[in-house]
Amino acid sequence: MAFILAAAASAIGLGNLWRFPYLAAQYGGGIFIVIYLALVMTLGFTLMTTEIAIGRSTLQSQLTAYSRLHKSFGFLGLIGTLVPLLIVSYYCVIGGWVVKYLVAYAEMVFGNANLMGEAAADSAAFFSGFISAPFAPFAYSLIFILACAGIIVLGVKNGIEKSNTIMMPALFILAIVISVYVICLPGAKEGLAYYLIPNTDSLRAADGSFSIALLAKTILGAMGQMFYSLSLAMGIMITYGSYMRKTDCIELSVRRIEIFDTLISVIAGLMIIPGVYIFAAKSGLPIKEAMNAGPGLMFITLPKVFASIGSAGPIIGLAFFALVTFAAATSAISLYEACVASLCDHIRIDRKAATFFVGSLIAFLATFSALGYGAWGHITLFGWQFLDFFDFVTNSVIMPILAALTCIFVGWILKPKAIIDECEECGHTFKSRRLYTVMVKWIAPLLVVAILISEVIRALFPSLWSI
Ligand code: TRP
């Protein structure tokens, strides 16, 4: 249970609460959920099982696990170790935004301030004002990094596991309370139907004909989201697997982690999408436009939803951002810890010093992302802000390359049997043997290469992608 809780704490994060709802809203609601579930149960299952089994059989963290299995694949571990560092540096910046919103809602509830109410500054202005401020985004990400460092310094048992046993149940309870509240609001039905009942409307072109391109885009979107949400293809799950006992069942644990993670994503949509429908109907905003808010859905549209539900709005907002803060913190801690653990394993350095060193590095890298929308807005990398660039390089380039090479290595060189045998160490038969073998050899590498190609096309030729 401690293992599943720890892995779930790593997996459940901004990906579930911020990314999943806006993608689901954009890509047609119910149909996106169906495709997402199918991918989690097949592709996600295959990759997570592979990573955990590699970790448990080598007893190494990601940096050295691959070289233990095969000399020429050791470089995969090195790439896998760099990714958490790059991700955590921008993750903490978004974590800082979330803390800013938590503070703002606390001010609204306790100080009766009117920061984002209907009469006050528009939430879009609030958001862009904050992220483009000269210093505030950096200060808030520093607060977030320091809080994570405080927990990491205490160690895995006293710091990380203890904080998980408080934050994770709190997260579940808040998610359920808020979603029940939103679903019970008048007018929520329509949004609920869009979100839960699959139909193919979103896959039809303007003339009503079925569009393969739209279907491919939806599948690719769901696939990228699945990798991100389950913390896959970064070696994180290898490190987690190395802590697992031989008597624990890998297959069962993977299924449970997937269920927890997906449940929170689906509940996040239940909190947000019906709310956006109610708000759109009240304010006369076309629903299509509201649903296409993208990354701004949580930071711009949602505060408007809270403002539109009257006096309870700020309280619900405060609870919501407390929930997001918990989820973001547990994931950031897992990323941060992966870097600290790699360092402690390979260099003789004390945990406190390693936490300080990695924290300083994260803070340094975070500065670029934090100030990239404001003070340093004029500096771009290949036309991108720093945050978007880090996100693209990690999630769209390194991650698919790493995942594809891992599948090719396991499917063709190590052979799936090695992984299946590791999964059967606990004494249970591995039920998904056929599914696993076909996925890891053929389907997973193809799908993952498709992500890579499509992401590169999207980056280089945005106009082609929008067709
Ligand atoms: N899964 C996390 C989320 O949903 C994000 C994430 C991606 C992550 N890779 C990770 C977290 C590795 C911890 C470790 O927000």
Boltz pocket constraint, residues with backbone or C-beta under 6 A from the ligand:
constraints:
  - pocket:
      binder: B
      contacts: [[A, 10], [A, 11], [A, 12], [A, 13], [A, 14], [A, 15], [A, 16], [A, 84], [A, 87], [A, 227], [A, 228], [A, 229], [A, 230], [A, 231], [A, 232], [A, 234], [A, 236], [A, 330], [A, 331], [A, 332], [A, 334], [A, 335]]
      max_distance: 6.0
